[in-house]
Amino acid sequence: MIDALPTLAVIGIGRISRPMVVRLRRAGHSVTVTNRTRVRALDVAAETGACVAGTPREAASSADIVIVCLTDDTAVGEVYHGPDGILAGVRPGTTVLETSTIAPQTVRTLAPLVLGRGATLLDTPVSGSVELATRGELTFLVGGPKEALDRVRPIMDVLATRVLHFGESGSGGIMKLAINSLLLSMATALAEALVLAERTGIDRAAAYDAFTQSAAAAPFVLYNRDNFVRPREAAIHMTLSLVAKDLALIDALASSVGAPMAQLDANRKLIDQAMAAGLEDRDGVSVLAELLRHNAMAQARQPGEPNRSH
């Protein structure tokens, strides 16, 4: 006798979770989706044949595995609590995969509440781009009980090529923030290096291609080429407002454990300047290069300053 595939609910339809739904449906899973902006849920349902639930409670009550993918801690809190929240609907034996990039303490607060409903919460933020999500090549960063992780590995294997377990609840979120800290530092350095090359007269695309064929050719550099070379045309990977949100989470975590973050402080000054310039809805990494170009041109126009424009 063949065991039935687990039923799934995906709560929050965004840039990463939408291709997750597509892959899960192609793998034959029954998937129920819900989103605060209902049209997003209806859109992915029309494409994939997923069911649409009116509330997180309804979605969670139908699923063996619940995948939550939301913007921030506030959104997560609203979706779990209240008469229409996940906690009101989740069934005993269900596993909740919390993939949102949020404070580790938020996950640690939610885990016993989910356990009180007879279910299990794993913090499972993902690392990777929209393209990697589409190809099922994400990386899951997991905190929580190992036995619960073992139960949901077949689902994760549909979505990811790597599943890394770091220990107790919250440790997956800590690693996501550590990785994002590194990536955002790379984004700033990449923007500076590209603008440096451009200011000397080197073609933007040629300079970027040199990065991709050098020791600097990390996956992050490779998949962000279009965003840096054609920033007005390429698809947004992550908005600047989400970058700023993650930087605040990283800063709070570093302060709580006394970790020095000199690079974070430098990055945050540039991010804050970009936010103040009203760029919060632009791509959060390539927009830094645009800001640096603007700053260089403004400096070149100042009286008494040497003109470095080309």
C-alpha positions as CSV (number, residue, x, y, z in Angstrom):
1,M,0.0,0.0,0.0
2,I,1.4,3.4,-1.0
3,D,1.3,6.1,1.8
4,A,-0.6,9.2,0.8
5,L,1.4,12.3,0.3
6,P,1.2,14.8,3.2
7,T,-1.1,17.8,2.7
8,L,0.5,21.2,2.9
9,A,-0.5,24.8,3.6
10,V,1.6,27.8,2.5
11,I,0.8,30.9,4.5
12,G,2.2,34.0,2.8
13,I,2.8,34.2,-0.9
14,G,5.9,36.2,-1.9
15,R,8.9,36.0,-4.2
16,I,10.3,32.9,-2.6
17,S,7.2,31.1,-1.4
18,R,5.3,31.3,-4.8
19,P,7.8,29.1,-6.6
20,M,7.7,26.8,-3.6
21,V,4.0,26.3,-4.2
22,V,4.6,25.6,-7.9
23,R,7.2,22.9,-7.1
24,L,5.0,21.3,-4.4
25,R,2.1,21.1,-6.7
26,R,4.2,19.6,-9.5
27,A,5.4,17.0,-7.0
28,G,1.8,16.0,-6.6
29,H,1.0,17.5,-3.2
30,S,-2.3,18.9,-2.1
31,V,-1.5,22.6,-1.2
32,T,-3.7,25.2,0.4
33,V,-2.6,28.8,0.2
34,T,-3.6,32.0,1.9
35,N,-2.2,35.5,1.9
36,R,-3.2,38.9,3.5
37,T,-3.4,40.3,0.0
38,R,-5.9,37.7,-1.3
39,V,-5.2,38.3,-5.0
40,R,-1.7,36.8,-4.6
41,A,-3.2,33.6,-3.3
42,L,-5.8,33.5,-6.1
43,D,-3.1,34.1,-8.7
44,V,-0.9,31.2,-7.6
45,A,-4.0,29.0,-7.2
46,A,-5.0,29.8,-10.7
47,E,-1.6,28.8,-12.0
48,T,-1.1,25.6,-10.0
49,G,-4.5,24.3,-8.9
50,A,-3.8,25.0,-5.2
51,C,-6.8,25.6,-2.9
52,V,-7.3,29.0,-1.4
53,A,-8.2,29.5,2.3
54,G,-9.7,32.6,3.7
55,T,-7.7,32.6,7.0
56,P,-4.5,31.1,8.4
57,R,-6.7,29.1,10.8
58,E,-8.5,27.5,7.9
59,A,-5.3,26.8,6.0
60,A,-3.5,25.3,9.0
61,S,-6.5,23.1,9.9
62,S,-6.2,21.4,6.5
63,A,-2.5,20.5,6.5
64,D,0.0,18.0,7.8
65,I,2.8,20.5,7.2
66,V,2.3,24.3,7.4
67,I,4.9,26.5,5.6
68,V,4.9,30.1,6.9
69,C,6.7,32.8,4.8
70,L,6.1,36.3,5.9
71,T,7.7,39.7,5.8
72,D,8.6,40.5,9.5
73,D,8.0,39.7,13.1
74,T,4.8,41.8,13.2
75,A,3.2,39.9,10.4
76,V,4.3,36.6,11.9
77,G,2.7,37.5,15.3
78,E,-0.6,38.6,13.6
79,V,-0.8,35.3,11.6
80,Y,-0.2,33.0,14.6
81,H,-2.5,34.6,17.1
82,G,-6.1,35.5,17.3
83,P,-9.3,33.6,16.5
84,D,-8.3,33.2,12.8
85,G,-4.6,32.5,13.5
86,I,-2.5,29.4,12.9
87,L,-2.6,28.5,16.6
88,A,-6.4,28.3,16.5
89,G,-6.3,25.9,13.6
90,V,-3.2,23.8,13.7
91,R,-3.9,20.1,14.3
92,P,-2.0,17.7,16.6
93,G,0.8,16.0,14.8
94,T,1.3,18.9,12.3
95,T,4.7,20.3,11.7
96,V,5.0,24.1,11.1
97,L,8.0,25.3,9.1
98,E,8.6,28.9,9.9
99,T,10.7,30.2,7.0
100,S,10.3,33.9,7.7
101,T,13.4,36.0,8.4
102,I,12.6,37.1,11.9
103,A,14.2,37.5,15.4
104,P,15.3,34.2,16.9
105,Q,13.4,35.1,20.1
106,T,10.2,35.3,18.2
107,V,10.6,31.7,17.1
108,R,11.5,30.6,20.6
109,T,8.4,32.3,21.9
110,L,6.1,30.6,19.3
111,A,7.6,27.1,19.6
112,P,6.0,26.2,23.0
113,L,2.7,27.7,21.9
114,V,2.7,25.4,18.8
115,L,3.7,22.5,21.0
116,G,0.8,23.3,23.3
117,R,-1.5,22.5,20.4
118,G,0.2,19.1,19.9
119,A,2.2,20.2,16.9
120,T,5.8,21.0,16.3
121,L,7.5,24.2,15.1
122,L,10.8,24.2,13.3
123,D,12.5,27.4,12.4
124,T,13.5,26.9,8.8
125,P,14.5,30.1,7.0
126,V,15.9,29.6,3.5
127,S,19.0,31.0,1.8
128,G,18.8,31.5,-1.9
129,S,17.4,33.6,-4.7
130,V,14.1,33.4,-6.6
131,E,15.9,31.5,-9.4
132,L,17.2,28.9,-6.9
133,A,13.7,28.6,-5.4
134,T,12.3,28.0,-8.9
135,R,14.9,25.2,-9.5
136,G,14.4,23.7,-6.1
137,E,17.9,24.6,-5.0
138,L,17.4,26.5,-1.8
139,T,19.2,25.9,1.4
140,F,17.2,25.3,4.6
141,L,18.7,26.5,7.8
142,V,17.0,24.6,10.6
143,G,16.6,24.9,14.3
144,G,14.4,22.6,16.4
145,P,13.9,18.9,17.1
146,K,15.8,16.6,14.9
147,E,13.0,14.0,14.8
148,A,10.6,16.6,13.4
149,L,13.2,17.5,10.8
150,D,13.5,13.9,9.7
151,R,9.7,13.7,9.2
152,V,9.6,16.6,6.8
153,R,12.8,16.0,4.9
154,P,11.0,14.6,1.9
155,I,9.1,17.9,1.5
156,M,12.3,20.0,2.0
157,D,14.0,17.8,-0.7
158,V,11.4,19.1,-3.2
159,L,12.4,22.7,-2.5
160,A,16.1,22.5,-1.6
161,T,19.4,20.8,-2.3
162,R,20.8,21.4,1.2
163,V,19.2,21.1,4.6
164,L,21.5,22.2,7.5
165,H,20.5,21.6,11.1
166,F,22.1,23.7,13.8
167,G,20.4,22.6,17.0
168,E,17.7,24.1,19.2
169,S,14.8,26.3,18.2
170,G,16.0,29.7,17.0
171,S,19.4,28.5,15.7
172,G,18.2,28.3,12.1
173,G,17.2,32.0,12.3
174,I,20.5,32.9,13.9
175,M,22.3,31.4,11.0
176,K,20.0,33.1,8.5
177,L,20.9,36.5,10.0
178,A,24.6,35.6,10.0
179,I,24.5,34.7,6.4
180,N,22.5,37.8,5.5
181,S,25.1,39.9,7.3
182,L,27.8,38.4,5.1
183,L,25.7,38.8,1.9
184,L,24.8,42.4,2.6
185,S,28.5,43.2,3.2
186,M,29.3,41.5,-0.1
187,A,26.5,43.7,-1.8
188,T,28.1,46.9,-0.5
189,A,31.6,45.8,-1.5
190,L,30.3,44.7,-4.9
191,A,28.6,48.1,-5.5
192,E,31.7,50.0,-4.5
193,A,34.0,47.9,-6.7
194,L,31.7,48.2,-9.7
195,V,31.3,52.0,-9.4
196,L,35.1,52.3,-8.9
197,A,35.7,50.5,-12.2
198,E,33.0,52.6,-14.0
199,R,34.4,55.9,-12.7
200,T,37.7,55.0,-14.4
201,G,35.9,54.5,-17.7
202,I,35.6,50.7,-17.8
203,D,32.3,49.5,-19.2
204,R,29.9,48.3,-16.5
205,A,29.0,45.0,-18.1
206,A,32.7,44.2,-18.8
207,A,33.7,45.1,-15.2
208,Y,30.9,42.8,-13.8
209,D,31.9,40.0,-16.1
210,A,35.4,40.3,-14.8
211,F,34.1,39.9,-11.3
212,T,32.3,36.7,-12.3
213,Q,35.5,35.2,-13.8
214,S,37.7,36.0,-10.8
215,A,38.2,34.8,-7.3
216,A,35.3,37.0,-6.4
217,A,32.8,34.8,-8.3
218,A,30.6,33.7,-5.4
219,P,27.1,32.5,-6.3
220,F,25.8,35.8,-4.9
221,V,27.9,37.7,-7.5
222,L,26.8,35.4,-10.3
223,Y,23.0,35.6,-9.8
224,N,23.0,39.3,-9.2
225,R,24.6,40.2,-12.6
226,D,21.4,41.4,-14.2
227,N,20.4,43.5,-11.2
228,F,23.8,45.4,-11.2
229,V,24.3,45.7,-14.9
230,R,20.6,46.5,-15.9
231,P,19.1,47.7,-12.6
232,R,16.1,49.3,-14.1
233,E,15.1,46.2,-16.1
234,A,16.0,43.2,-13.9
235,A,13.6,41.5,-11.5
236,I,13.8,42.5,-7.9
237,H,15.3,39.8,-5.6
238,M,14.7,41.6,-2.3
239,T,13.5,45.2,-1.7
240,L,15.7,47.7,0.1
241,S,13.1,47.9,2.9
242,L,13.5,44.2,3.6
243,V,17.3,44.7,3.6
244,A,16.9,47.4,6.2
245,K,14.7,45.2,8.2
246,D,17.3,42.4,8.2
247,L,20.0,44.8,9.2
248,A,18.0,45.9,12.2
249,L,17.5,42.2,13.2
250,I,21.3,41.5,12.8
251,D,22.2,44.6,14.8
252,A,19.8,43.6,17.6
253,L,21.2,40.0,17.7
254,A,24.8,41.3,17.7
255,S,24.1,43.7,20.5
256,S,22.4,40.9,22.6
257,V,25.5,38.7,22.4
258,G,28.2,41.4,22.4
259,A,29.5,40.6,18.9
260,P,31.4,43.5,17.3
261,M,30.0,44.4,13.9
262,A,32.1,47.2,12.4
263,Q,31.2,46.2,8.8
264,L,27.5,46.2,9.7
265,D,27.8,49.8,11.0
266,A,29.4,50.9,7.7
267,N,26.7,49.1,5.6
268,R,23.9,50.5,7.6
269,K,25.0,54.1,6.9
270,L,24.7,53.5,3.2
271,I,21.4,51.6,3.6
272,D,20.0,54.4,5.7
273,Q,21.0,56.9,3.1
274,A,19.3,54.9,0.4
275,M,16.1,54.6,2.5
276,A,16.1,58.4,3.1
277,A,16.3,58.9,-0.7
278,G,13.0,57.0,-1.1
279,L,14.5,53.9,-2.7
280,E,12.8,51.4,-0.3
281,D,10.9,49.6,-3.1
282,R,13.9,49.1,-5.3
283,D,16.2,46.0,-5.5
284,G,18.0,46.1,-2.1
285,V,21.5,45.3,-3.4
286,S,21.9,46.8,-6.9
287,V,20.3,50.1,-5.7
288,L,23.4,50.7,-3.6
289,A,25.5,51.0,-6.8
290,E,23.0,53.5,-8.1
291,L,23.3,55.5,-4.9
292,L,27.1,55.5,-5.1
293,R,26.9,56.7,-8.7
294,H,24.7,59.5,-7.7
295,N,27.0,60.5,-4.8
296,A,30.0,60.4,-7.1
297,M,28.3,62.7,-9.6
298,A,27.2,65.1,-6.9
299,Q,30.7,65.2,-5.5
300,A,32.2,65.9,-8.9
301,R,29.9,68.9,-9.4
302,Q,30.9,70.6,-6.1
303,P,32.9,73.8,-6.6
304,G,36.6,73.3,-5.9
305,E,36.4,69.5,-6.1
306,P,38.4,67.7,-8.8
307,N,36.0,66.4,-11.6
308,R,36.2,62.6,-11.7
309,S,33.3,62.1,-14.0
310,H,33.7,60.1,-17.2
